[in-house]
Structure formats: C-alpha cells, structure tokens
C-alpha cells in the first residue's frame, strides 16, 4: 500500500515538474534507496533536478506532495553548469551510478 503511495507521489511530482517547466529541465534523476529498491515505509524519495528552475518552487511542490500523499520528496536542484562542475565529486558519481533518469 505504502509503495503504491510512493509511486503515485513520484509520478505526480515528475508530471507537474515537466508540465510547469517544460524545456527548462534537462534531467530528473531518482537516486537513493527508492532508486536502488532497498527502501522502507519511512524512506524519502530523493530527486536531483538538473535545469534552470527555482529551488524554492520545487520545494513548494515537494510540500504539496507531502500534504497530499504523506510522502517526503527530497530534492536537489542544480543548473546544468553546476552539475557539470561537480559531476566528479563522490556524491555526484554515486548519483550517476545508482540513479535512474525519470525525466
């Protein structure tokens, strides 16, 4: 049951992002325990958004999803330039290794 809620929350989050920001998003990457498949009921959904979008608005969308579904979506927003700059960091390498591009 909870897994279905996570999936619904994630799908709505991604659909809303794509609709609202269209060509401003380069990639949406799911990472962390949900991407690996080793999550539990308490796990959040980790998302990296690469694009020219405001972190504040993405945070508001995450809050709306939390209120509607009771699921926490933790987001990191980076411009394409920021992502390129940090892509060789351990953190970014692990996202690229285990992450799943979902948008």
C-alpha positions in Angstrom: 0.0 0.0 0.0 2.7 2.5 1.0 4.8 1.6 -2.1 1.8 2.5 -4.3 1.6 5.8 -2.5 5.3 6.5 -3.1 4.8 5.7 -6.8 1.7 8.0 -7.1 3.6 10.8 -5.3 6.6 10.4 -7.5 4.6 10.3 -10.7 2.6 13.4 -9.8 5.8 15.3 -8.8 7.5 14.5 -12.1 4.4 15.2 -14.2 3.9 18.5 -12.6 7.6 19.5 -13.0 7.6 18.6 -16.7 4.3 20.5 -17.3 5.3 23.6 -15.4 8.9 23.9 -16.5 8.9 22.2 -19.9 12.1 23.0 -21.7 13.9 24.4 -18.6 14.6 20.9 -17.2 17.4 19.0 -18.6 17.2 15.8 -16.4 15.3 14.5 -13.4 17.2 11.7 -11.7 15.8 9.4 -9.0 18.5 8.2 -6.6 18.9 6.8 -3.1 17.1 3.9 -1.5 14.0 4.2 -3.7 16.1 4.0 -6.9 18.0 1.1 -5.5 14.9 -0.7 -4.4 16.0 -1.1 -0.8 13.6 1.5 0.7 11.1 1.0 3.5 7.9 2.9 4.6 9.9 5.6 6.3 12.2 6.3 3.3 12.0 9.5 1.4 12.2 9.9 -2.3 15.5 11.5 -3.5 15.4 13.5 -6.7 18.1 15.5 -8.5 16.6 18.1 -10.9 19.1 19.5 -13.4 17.8 22.6 -15.1 17.2 26.3 -14.8 14.4 26.1 -12.2 14.0 27.8 -8.9 14.7 25.7 -5.8 12.0 27.5 -3.8 9.3 26.5 -6.3 10.5 22.9 -6.3 10.4 22.9 -2.5 6.8 24.2 -2.6 5.8 21.4 -5.0 7.5 18.8 -2.6 5.5 20.3 0.3 2.2 19.9 -1.7 3.1 16.3 -2.4 3.8 15.7 1.3 0.4 17.2 2.3 -1.4 15.2 -0.4 0.3 11.8 -0.1 2.3 11.9 3.1 5.4 11.2 1.2 8.6 13.2 1.5 10.4 14.1 -1.7 13.8 15.4 -1.0 15.1 17.5 -3.9 18.4 18.9 -5.0 18.2 21.4 -7.8 21.3 22.3 -9.9 21.8 24.2 -13.1 23.5 22.3 -15.9 26.6 24.3 -15.2 26.6 23.4 -11.5 26.1 19.7 -12.3 29.0 19.8 -14.8 31.2 21.5 -12.2 30.5 18.9 -9.5 30.0 15.7 -11.6 33.3 14.3 -10.5 32.5 14.5 -6.8 31.9 11.3 -4.9 28.2 12.3 -4.3 27.5 13.0 -8.0 29.4 9.9 -9.1 27.2 7.8 -6.8 24.0 9.5 -8.2 25.1 8.8 -11.7 26.0 5.2 -10.9 22.8 4.2 -8.9 20.4 6.9 -10.2 17.6 6.4 -12.6 16.8 9.1 -15.1 13.0 9.6 -14.9 12.6 12.8 -16.9 
